Amino acid sequence: MGRGKVNIALIQHKCVEDREKNVEIAEGLIREAAGQGAQIICTEELFGGQYFPQTIDVNKYEWAEPIPGPISNRMQLLSEELNVVIIVSLYEYVRDGLYFNTVVVYEDGKYLGKYRKHHIPEGPQYIEKYYFTEGDTGYPVFKTKYGTIGVLICWDEWFPEPSRILALKGADIVFYPSAIGSEPDNPDLDTSQTWVDAIRAHGIHNNMFIAVVNRVGREDSKEGHMTFYGRSFISNPWGTIIKEAETKENEIIMAEVDFAEITHARNVLQFHRDRRPDSYGELLKRVIE
């Protein structure tokens, strides 16, 4: 079976206090990426503002917006103008008291669907359970004209099950918009390499491409500050990084991926053939005695 190639781009950048400016920065980088030949372009997690879950602030619920809404409409029009697929991360308002961390996918201006983040962390300055309801979309794949893609969001990337589900649904690439960096309660701990290795492993276990985009820069809050480490990257079905961010600044991370590599890797490493789902029932339990 013939397999195609596609140019993918990740939009890594710093976020400033001016929310409109963040959207302008992202739009400029998206336009630049499309001009360089990118066909699928992914934003970082919640790129429209600084990382507000550092603190508890009831006023931040006002940052949520419906879909369609200001950011999604703007990105939808941009997708149509540039004839590209854009993966858009935003804070979604459904109704009062019900908010999600959501990704929307547009292709040439057409709405392909959305994914709501399932795994919601809670820790020092990652106070996401206050802001986000657990996702209810399941784990959808999006059939674009370039290939089938899946999207997971930040904390989702630490769990093996979602990426396996997306692979079994036919995903060629899984994108991970992220906002991760320093550990406020462990200031000397650098988790960036652990983060990279954990996500690359999903590509190995499922022999598919992985594309991860993370914000960069220091963001201050009344509780202190966080520094996001970037390191956005694209890895192949063998887990080899084929493109990684070169700076801690605003940057486009772009690579051409060849889906024939997926076929080759899966023919060599038959992980999906040799799975034993009939023996995994215990995974459905919270605690195994």
N, C-alpha and C positions, 0 to 999 in steps of 0.2 A: 504494500500500500504506500503510495507516495505521501510524503510529508513536506510541509512548507517551511519557510523561514519568516521571521518577523523581527523588526527592530523595536525594542522596548526601552523606555526611559523612566528614570526615577527622579523626582524633583525634591532634592534635599535643600533645606534653607533654615535660617534663623527666623524666629517669630518675634515681632516687636509689639509694644503695647497698642499701637494704632492698628485696629483690626482690619480696616479697609486697606491699609498699606500691605498687610500680609497677603491679602487676596491679589493685590496688584503685583506683588513679587512673584507669587505662584503663577499668575497668568503670563507674566513676562518670560519666566523660565519654560513654561509649557509652549509658548510660541517659539522660543528658541529651539527647544527640543524637536518640535514638529518641523521647523526649518532645516534641521540636521537629519531629517528622515525618520524620526520616531513615529511609530504607528500605534502603539499602546503606551500611554503615559499615566503614571501613578503619582498622586500627591502623598505627602506625609500625613500622619494622623492629626486630625483637628488643626489643619494648617491655617485656619482663619483667625486664630488667636493664640496667645500664650497658653501654656499648660495650666489651666485654672484648677484642676483637682489637687494642686499643692495645698490648698486650704479649703475650709468649709465656708461658703459664702452664698447665702440664699439668692443674692442678686445675680449670681452667675447663671441661674436658670433662664434669665432673660437672653442669654447668648444662644439658646437653642432656637432652631428655625424649622418650619415645616418643609416638607418636600411635596410639591415644588416650593421653593423659597429663594431668597437672594443669592446665596452661593451656588446652589444647585442650578438655578436658572442661568446664571452667568457661565458656569462651566458647560452646561448643555449647549448654549449658543456657541461657545468657543469650540466645542467638539464638532458642531455642524460646520462652522467656518473653516476649520483646519482639516476636516475629513479624517479625524483620528478617534481612537477610543481613549476616553479619559476616566480614570478611577478617582472618584471625588470623596474625600473623608470630611464629615461634618457632624455637628451636634444636632440631633434631630428632635424636634418638638412634635409630639403626637396629640397630647392634650395636657391640661394642667396636671402636674404630678407624674407624668409619663414621658420620659426622655431616654433616647438611645444614642449610643456611639455607633454611627452608621456610615457605610460606604455606598455610594450610588455609582452605577456604571452607565456611561453614555457612549454610543457609537454613531458618529456622523450626525449627532444631535438626537438620535433615537434613544429613548430610555430602555435599557435592557433589564433593569431590576436593581435590587439593593440587598445588602447584607448588614445585619445588626450584630455587633460584638457580643459573643456569648460569655467569655470568661472575663469577669470584672474584678480587678485586684483591689486590695485594701491594705495599705501600709503607710508608713511615714511619708507624707507628701505625695503619695499615690492614692488619694482618697476618692477612688472612682465609684465606690458603691453609693456614695451620697448623691452622685450626679446621674448615674446610668442604670437603667433597668437591664436585666439580663436579656440577651437577644432571643427573638422568637421566630426567626426566619428559617431555621435549619441552616444547612450549609449548601447554598446554591452554587451552581456553576453558570457561567455566562458564555453563551456561544457567539463569539464575535466572528467577523469575516476573516480574521487572521488565525483563529484557533480558539480552543475552549480554555477559559481561565477561571480560577477561583480566587477569592479574596478572604483573608483573615486579618484581624486587627490586633496588633501589639500583644497583649497578654495571651491571646489565642496561640501565639507562635511558640509558646513553651510547652504546649500539649501535643502529643503525637496523633491523637485520634482525629481531630478535624482535618489535618492534611491528608490522612489516609482516606477519609470519606471523600474528599474532593478528588483525589487521584482515582478512586473507584468509580466516580461519576464522570471521569474522562478529562479532568483538568490537565492541560499541557504545562501551564505555568500557575503557580500560586503567588499572589502579591500580598505583602504584609506592610501596610502603612503603620508606622510606629512612632512612639514618643517615649524614649527610654534613655536613662543616663545614670547620674550619680545616685548612690544609695544613702539618703540623709542620715540614717541610723548607723551606717558603716562607711564613714567618709573616706577611709583608706582602701575600700574595696572597689576594684575595677571589674565589672561583670561583662565588659564588652566582648572579650574573646569567648567566654562561656555562651553569651548570646549568639554570636556568629556560629559557633559550633553546633549549638542546639538546633538552629534553624536549618543549617546545611544538612543536618542529619535527616530532616524531613524529605529533602530532595533525594538523598541516598536511599532511604527506605522505600520510596515510591518511584524512583528513577524519573524525576521530572525537574523542570526548571523552577528555581526559587528567585524571587525578586523582592528585596526588603528595603524600604526607604524610611529613614529615621531623621528626626530633626536634629539641629545642632545649636550650640550656644548656651549661654547662661541666661536663666530667667529667674528674677527675684520675686519673692512674695513676703507677706508679713510673717510667715513662719521660717523664712530663711531663703535659700535659693537652690536651684538644681542646674546642673550642667549636662546637657544632652550630647551624647558622644558621636552622633552621626554613624559613620562606618557603613553606610548604605551599600548594598552589594547585590550582585546577580551570580547565581551558581548554576552549574549544569547538572544533568542527571546522575553524574558520578560524585557530586558534592564538591567539585572543584570550583573555586571562585574565578569567574572569567572577567569580572569587572567590579572594582570596589572604589568607593569615594577616595579621592586623593587629598582632600582638604577637610578642615573643620569649618568650612565656609559654605556659602550658597553654591550649589554645584548640580550639574546634570550628570547622572550616571547612566550610560547608554551602552547597549550591546545588541548585536544581532544573534538571535538564537535559532537553531536548526532543529526542528521537531524530529528529524530522522534520528537524532541522538537518543531520543526517548525510546524509539522502537529498538534501536541497537542495545541500549542498556537493559531494557526489559527482557530482551531475548537471551541476554547473558545471565542476568540476575533475576530469577523467576520468583520474586517475592510475592507477587499477587497470585500466581498459580499455586504456590505452596502455603498460602495462608490456611489456618484452621479456625474459621469463625465459629464452627460448631463447638469448639473447646474454650471459647473466650467468654462464656456467660458470666463468669465471676466478675468481669470488669463492670458489669451493670450495678454492682453493689458499691455502696460508699465505703464500707469496711468489710474486709475479708477475714473471717475468723479462722 
